[in-house]
Amino acid sequence: MTQFDLTDEQREIQELARRFTADRITPFAGEWDEKHIFPRDTIKEAAELGFAAIYVSEESGGIALGRLEAALIMEAMAYGCPSTSAFISIHNMASWMIDRFGDADVKGRYLPDLVTMERMASYCLTEPSSGSDAAALKTRAVRDGDHYVVSGSKQFISGGGENEVYVTMVRTGEDGPKGISCLVIDKDTPGVSFGTNERKLGWHSQPTRQVMFDNVRVPVANRLGAEGEGFRIAMMGLDGGRLNIGACSLGGAQRCLDESVAYVKDRRQFGKAIAEFQNTQFTLADMATELEAARALLYLAAAKVTDNAPDKTRFAAMAKRLATDTGSSVVDRALQLHGGYGYLMDYPIERFWRDLRVHSILEGTNQVMRMIVGRDLLKD
């Protein structure tokens, strides 16, 4: 059984995240959603546990865990609030990119504050005219001495306007993926501005804005990797990001399954608890089975990304697609089991239904995940 089970250390990490969630996230998540509160202080408390630098190296102040441990943490926090857990995941992705691809200078200037979340980071790839076709991005950076002059805009940026650091993909060369580079841009740099906070179906506990660059001068020293490596860097970041978003779906769906089990034992119709109806039992059985299957694939994919396996990107795409589709399906059935009460904000189900819906869109749509898997299967 050991090869299919968590280690004692992984269970300790999971339990730590669960306790933090139970104490600091779950009791407040409904209010954050209803009042659109960005819980910056709570997020910074997560950093005190190392959760802002999960796979940042120890040399840079992180806790240097693997992608499975990160998934366990994200899953546990999403049990309380998928929106807040996903925000912390995106910060981790940006911090890891700086640690993995930055030189000693840029790591020294940014990581100490990112590890503690004194400063928070956003990942900027999507643009108004390039979503799934990320390699077609148009935000341009023109070299001018020891600076780049950046002009363009990014769309749907989590933490936009609130976060202090923006890890941004820009075009420094030819059309296509080989002309893209990666720059770290500060919020207070002249020429950086933000759109209004988007009015979203879910993810109300975090801001989402357009980020605009108007002749922004960014030091060449803020580039991650060499010119032309930005797209590769962005995609490597997304392998981990996709696992974390899948884990957020698992955590949110598990919460709704647990809520449903408790509800059907208490709710009575036709003279008995609805838990006694075979249809209810079959529905719960399918929800639990599908959730465990998605979890198993996601944990396997996380191990492959940690080990830098040749098929890591395919497995990350498969796991993200299955976990997010399954999460939404489980939560939808949980709402149905709750009947009219599931539609009310007095119960948490409708919040999870809204929050998990976007997971099949961001970090690469699930249609793009199928493209990645299909192309990998058919390559020579």
Disulfide bonds with the S-S distance in Angstrom:
none
